């Protein structure tokens, strides 16, 4: 018989690294047990005894090895990449605080859009609100959407419904059907976006955040993989008219303008001013709709 004395760890004899690994193991286990099979589209089955998901199910959904994930929950001394932690956070449906805790326990830097971006000052957020009904957002150089006003939030889809870690123009353009359906001349836009992303990545080849976006794109989009293999590059284009088909107010013609905010993370404010009177009226209607829903 195993006694309680054998099951209890004596944390007084553990080194900081060991304590961190055990905390990580316990945290993963607790979050795994709260997710039901139905939450992730899996059948429950009749012989399930494990509360929540099984280890092998988490490993499969996160595209990691079962043995490797088991070692992680056993507090083994193994290396965990930011990409794997990101996949686990998605599978386990961690909120922002839980995600930060996961990366902290693993001693890793979360490469997803930084909520603490120094360019997101209260004055800048107020300015975007004052630009209504002109859609405006702040993006960094890898197209993470860091902040946006209400009209922009309903420009291509309901952006509030997208998890913050998925609010990336590249990811949405290649993987989100609602976002894609709002873009006129989608094939041309995707080709340019892939070429611009390759150009931008040349200066960030070793950065986990860029590698994470690239991995998600190559894993989730055959279109992107085909375009990426062409090795096409293009620099940022000057302001130009873009055409969207908004799901709420119809076709829009807008002038895209980048207002650069600093060189630290390539942040810029993107605005879409109406290119004609009809688009101006429709943006005003979109602003009213967004205001009513907020």
C-alpha positions as CSV (number, residue, x, y, z in Angstrom):
1,X,0.0,0.0,0.0
2,X,1.3,3.5,-0.9
3,X,1.2,5.7,2.1
4,X,0.4,9.4,2.2
5,X,4.0,10.0,3.3
6,X,5.2,8.6,0.0
7,X,2.8,10.7,-2.1
8,X,3.6,14.0,-0.4
9,X,6.6,15.9,-1.8
10,X,8.9,17.6,0.6
11,X,9.3,20.9,-1.1
12,X,12.0,21.9,1.4
13,X,14.4,19.7,-0.5
14,X,13.5,20.9,-4.0
15,X,15.4,23.4,-6.0
16,X,13.5,26.4,-7.6
17,X,13.5,24.6,-11.0
18,X,11.9,21.5,-9.5
19,X,9.3,23.6,-7.8
20,X,8.5,25.4,-11.0
21,X,8.1,22.1,-12.9
22,X,5.8,20.6,-10.3
23,X,3.7,23.8,-10.3
24,X,3.5,23.6,-14.1
25,X,2.5,20.0,-14.0
26,X,-0.2,20.6,-11.5
27,X,-1.5,23.6,-13.4
28,X,-1.7,21.7,-16.7
29,X,-3.4,18.8,-15.0
30,X,-6.0,21.0,-13.4
31,X,-6.8,22.8,-16.7
32,X,-7.0,19.5,-18.6
33,X,-9.5,18.1,-16.1
34,X,-11.9,21.0,-16.5
35,X,-12.2,20.7,-20.3
36,X,-14.9,18.2,-21.4
37,X,-14.6,16.1,-24.6
38,X,-17.7,17.8,-25.8
39,X,-15.9,21.2,-25.5
40,X,-13.4,20.2,-28.2
41,X,-15.7,18.1,-30.4
42,X,-14.7,14.6,-29.1
43,X,-17.1,11.8,-28.2
44,X,-17.3,11.1,-24.5
45,X,-17.6,7.3,-24.7
46,X,-18.9,5.0,-22.1
47,X,-15.7,4.0,-20.2
48,X,-14.3,7.4,-19.5
49,X,-13.1,7.7,-16.0
50,X,-10.7,10.6,-16.3
51,X,-12.4,14.0,-15.4
52,X,-12.1,16.2,-18.5
53,X,-9.7,15.3,-21.3
54,X,-7.2,12.5,-21.3
55,X,-3.5,13.2,-21.7
56,X,-3.4,11.6,-25.1
57,X,-6.3,13.8,-26.2
58,X,-4.5,17.0,-25.1
59,X,-1.4,15.8,-26.9
60,X,-3.3,15.1,-30.1
61,X,-5.2,18.4,-30.1
62,X,-1.9,20.3,-29.5
63,X,0.1,18.3,-32.1
64,X,2.7,17.1,-29.6
65,X,3.9,13.6,-28.6
66,X,1.9,11.8,-26.0
67,X,5.0,10.7,-24.2
68,X,6.4,14.2,-24.2
69,X,3.2,15.6,-22.8
70,X,3.0,12.9,-20.1
71,X,6.6,13.8,-19.1
72,X,5.5,17.4,-18.8
73,X,2.7,16.5,-16.4
74,X,5.1,14.3,-14.5
75,X,7.3,17.4,-13.9
76,X,10.2,15.9,-15.9
77,X,13.1,18.2,-16.7
78,X,12.4,18.8,-20.4
79,X,12.6,21.9,-22.6
80,X,9.3,23.5,-23.7
81,X,9.2,25.8,-26.7
82,X,7.0,28.9,-26.9
83,X,5.2,27.3,-29.9
84,X,4.2,24.2,-27.8
85,X,3.1,26.4,-24.9
86,X,0.9,28.4,-27.3
87,X,-0.7,25.2,-28.7
88,X,-1.4,23.9,-25.1
89,X,-2.9,27.3,-24.1
90,X,-5.3,27.1,-27.1
91,X,-6.2,23.5,-26.5
92,X,-6.8,24.1,-22.8
93,X,-8.7,27.3,-23.5
94,X,-6.7,29.4,-21.2
95,X,-7.7,33.0,-20.6
96,X,-5.2,35.9,-20.6
97,X,-4.2,35.5,-16.9
98,X,-3.9,31.7,-17.2
99,X,-1.9,32.0,-20.4
100,X,0.6,34.4,-18.7
101,X,0.8,32.0,-15.7
102,X,1.6,29.1,-18.0
103,X,4.4,30.9,-19.8
104,X,5.7,32.2,-16.4
105,X,5.9,28.7,-14.9
106,X,7.6,27.4,-18.0
107,X,10.1,30.3,-17.9
108,X,9.3,31.3,-21.4
109,X,8.4,34.6,-23.1
110,X,4.9,34.7,-24.7
111,X,5.4,35.7,-28.3
112,X,1.8,36.6,-29.0
113,X,0.7,40.3,-29.3
114,X,1.9,42.2,-26.3
115,X,-0.8,44.0,-24.5
116,X,1.9,46.1,-22.9
117,X,3.0,47.6,-26.2
118,X,4.4,51.0,-25.3
119,X,2.8,52.7,-28.2
120,X,-0.7,51.9,-26.9
121,X,-1.0,55.0,-24.8
122,X,-4.4,56.3,-23.5
123,X,-4.0,59.3,-25.8
124,X,-3.6,57.0,-28.9
125,X,-6.7,54.9,-27.9
126,X,-8.7,58.1,-27.5
127,X,-7.5,59.4,-30.9
128,X,-8.8,56.2,-32.6
129,X,-12.2,56.7,-30.9
130,X,-12.3,60.3,-32.1
131,X,-11.6,59.1,-35.7
132,X,-15.0,57.4,-35.8
133,X,-16.6,56.5,-38.3
134,X,-13.2,56.1,-39.9
135,X,-12.1,52.5,-39.1
136,X,-8.7,52.6,-37.3
137,X,-6.5,50.0,-35.6
138,X,-2.9,49.6,-34.3
139,X,-0.8,46.8,-35.8
140,X,2.8,45.8,-35.4
141,X,5.1,44.7,-38.1
142,X,3.9,41.0,-38.1
143,X,0.2,42.2,-38.5
144,X,-1.0,41.5,-35.0
145,X,-4.0,43.8,-34.3
146,X,-3.2,45.3,-31.0
147,X,-6.1,47.7,-30.6
148,X,-9.0,49.1,-32.7
149,X,-12.0,51.4,-32.6
150,X,-15.6,50.2,-32.8
151,X,-16.0,50.7,-36.5
152,X,-12.9,48.8,-37.4
153,X,-14.1,46.0,-35.1
154,X,-17.0,45.4,-37.5
155,X,-15.2,46.2,-40.7
156,X,-14.5,42.6,-41.9
157,X,-16.2,40.6,-39.2
158,X,-17.1,40.9,-35.5
159,X,-13.5,41.2,-34.3
160,X,-14.6,41.2,-30.7
161,X,-15.6,37.5,-31.1
162,X,-12.0,36.6,-32.2
163,X,-9.7,35.6,-29.3
164,X,-6.9,38.3,-28.8
165,X,-4.2,35.8,-29.7
166,X,-5.9,35.2,-33.1
167,X,-6.3,38.8,-34.0
168,X,-3.6,38.8,-36.7
169,X,-4.4,40.1,-40.2
170,X,-2.3,37.3,-41.9
171,X,-4.0,34.6,-39.9
172,X,-7.5,35.9,-40.4
173,X,-7.0,36.5,-44.1
174,X,-5.8,32.9,-44.7
175,X,-7.9,31.0,-42.2
176,X,-11.1,32.9,-41.1
177,X,-14.0,32.5,-43.6
178,X,-15.9,35.5,-42.4
179,X,-12.8,37.8,-42.7
180,X,-11.9,36.3,-46.1
181,X,-15.4,36.7,-47.5
182,X,-15.2,40.5,-46.8
183,X,-12.0,41.0,-48.9
184,X,-12.5,41.8,-52.6
185,X,-9.9,40.3,-55.0
186,X,-8.9,37.9,-52.2
187,X,-6.3,36.0,-54.3
188,X,-4.3,39.1,-55.1
189,X,-4.5,40.4,-51.5
190,X,-3.2,37.0,-50.2
191,X,-0.3,36.9,-52.6
192,X,0.8,40.5,-51.6
193,X,0.3,39.7,-47.9
194,X,2.5,36.6,-48.1
195,X,5.2,38.5,-50.0
196,X,5.1,41.4,-47.5
197,X,5.3,39.0,-44.6
198,X,8.4,37.3,-46.1
199,X,10.0,40.7,-46.6
200,X,9.3,41.7,-43.0
201,X,10.5,38.4,-41.5
202,X,14.0,38.8,-43.0
203,X,14.8,41.1,-40.0
204,X,13.1,38.8,-37.4
205,X,14.2,35.3,-38.4
206,X,15.2,34.2,-34.9
207,X,12.2,35.8,-33.0
208,X,9.7,33.3,-31.5
209,X,6.7,35.5,-32.2
210,X,7.4,35.6,-35.9
211,X,8.1,31.9,-36.0
212,X,4.9,31.2,-34.2
213,X,2.8,33.1,-36.7
214,X,4.7,31.4,-39.6
215,X,4.1,27.9,-38.0
216,X,0.4,28.6,-37.6
217,X,0.1,29.8,-41.2
218,X,1.9,26.8,-42.7
219,X,0.0,24.4,-40.4
220,X,-3.5,25.8,-41.1
221,X,-3.4,27.1,-44.6
222,X,-2.6,25.2,-47.8
223,X,-2.9,28.5,-49.7
224,X,-0.3,30.1,-47.6
225,X,2.1,27.1,-47.9
226,X,1.8,27.4,-51.7
227,X,2.5,31.1,-51.7
228,X,5.3,30.9,-49.2
229,X,7.2,28.4,-51.4
230,X,7.3,31.0,-54.2
231,X,9.7,33.1,-52.1
232,X,8.2,36.3,-53.4
233,X,9.0,39.5,-51.6
234,X,7.5,43.0,-51.7
235,X,8.0,46.1,-49.6
236,X,5.1,48.1,-48.0
237,X,3.0,49.7,-50.7
238,X,1.9,53.3,-50.6
239,X,-1.6,54.3,-49.6
240,X,-4.2,53.0,-52.0
241,X,-7.9,52.3,-52.4
242,X,-9.1,49.0,-51.0
243,X,-12.4,47.3,-51.5
244,X,-14.3,45.4,-48.9
245,X,-17.8,43.8,-48.8
246,X,-18.9,44.5,-45.3
247,X,-21.4,41.9,-44.0
248,X,-23.6,44.6,-42.3
249,X,-23.7,47.6,-44.7
250,X,-22.4,46.3,-48.1
251,X,-19.6,47.3,-50.4
252,X,-17.0,49.8,-49.2
253,X,-14.2,51.6,-51.0
254,X,-11.6,53.0,-48.6
255,X,-8.2,54.6,-48.7
256,X,-5.6,52.7,-46.6
257,X,-3.1,54.8,-44.8
258,X,-0.3,53.8,-42.4
259,X,0.7,56.2,-39.7
260,X,4.0,54.9,-38.2
261,X,4.2,55.2,-34.4
262,X,7.7,54.1,-33.6
263,X,10.5,51.8,-34.5
264,X,10.5,49.5,-31.4
265,X,8.0,47.0,-32.8
266,X,7.2,48.4,-36.2
267,X,3.8,49.7,-34.8
268,X,1.6,51.7,-37.0
269,X,-1.9,53.1,-36.9
270,X,-3.9,51.9,-39.9
271,X,-6.9,54.0,-41.1
272,X,-9.5,53.5,-43.8
273,X,-10.9,56.8,-44.9
274,X,-13.9,56.6,-47.3
275,X,-13.0,56.9,-51.0
276,X,-16.4,58.1,-52.0
277,X,-19.6,59.6,-50.6
278,X,-21.5,56.3,-50.6
279,X,-18.7,54.6,-48.6
280,X,-18.7,57.5,-46.2
281,X,-22.5,57.1,-45.6
282,X,-22.0,53.3,-45.1
283,X,-19.2,53.8,-42.6
284,X,-21.4,56.1,-40.6
285,X,-24.1,53.5,-40.6
286,X,-21.5,50.9,-39.5
287,X,-20.4,53.2,-36.7
288,X,-24.0,53.5,-35.5
289,X,-24.5,49.8,-35.6
290,X,-21.2,49.2,-33.7
291,X,-22.2,51.8,-31.1
292,X,-25.6,50.3,-30.6
293,X,-24.0,46.8,-30.0
294,X,-21.3,48.0,-27.6
